[in-house]
Amino acid sequence: MRSIINPLIDVALTRIWNDNMGLIFLNGDTYLDLDKVKFYGYHLKVTRASIDAIIRGIENEDKFPAVPVYKTGIKTYELVIHKMRQDLRFNDGGHTRSVAHKLTHKPLLVEILNKDSKVPFFRYNHLNLMPLTWRKHISDIQIVDDGGIDYKNRKERDGRYR
């Protein structure tokens, strides 16, 4: 993809290639265009009130923390069940943010992590263990009404929730 003739062609080709791959690089951040990639998670549902709060934040151009993801194939990504980092404030997989960004057709800020051989075959997911081969497309995650309980818990943990 390198052009010996003109460095500007290199920049243009890189931009076109990244756009086709669903990646957007802006000010040192990496975003996924969820309309151009296959994107999987492991939750079966998210709650309506929490989705609505994230959508309000998106509409107000709030900056959200990066969602940790693995690149699992060409134009295919998967949410990381547990971030293996010491700076974790909450155990947050990013499903609600991902679904809200998919619904609004807005790019999702991500941190693409390397998948290595140290990841166990089974990862802990709240109440049960799931094989790595189990995953659900973000578009297929159900939005349910829980009477605002999830939203209230999230708002108490993070006052930035709208």
C-alpha positions, 0 to 999 in steps of 0.5 A: 500500500506504500507509494514511492511516488508521493507521500500524499497518496500514502495518506489517501490510500490509508484513509480509504483502506481504514474507512473500508475496514470500519476504523476511524482514527481521530486525535489519537483515538480509535473508533469503530463504525458499527455500520461497517463491521461485524461486532459481537458481545456476550450479553443477551440484553441491555436495559432501555433506561440505560440505553436512553441515557447513553443516547442522550450523552451521544446527542450531547457529544459526551466523551465516553471511555473506550470500549475494550475489544478484540479484533477477531477477523477481517472487519470483525470485532468482539467485546472483551469480557474482562479488561486485564488492566489495573486502572479498571474503575468498574467491571464494564464490558461496554454492551450498553454503549455499543448498542446505543452507538449502533442505534444512533449510527455513531462511531464507538470509541474503542481500545483494540487489545491483542488476543494472546494465548493466556486468555482461558478457554472459558471467561467468567460472565456474571453468573455463569461461564461461557465458551469463547465461541459463544457470542451475540451480534450487537444488533441482536442484543435485546433491549428490555425494561427493568423499571430503571433499576440498572440506570439508577445503579449506573447513575450512582456509580457514575454521576456523568450518566444523563 
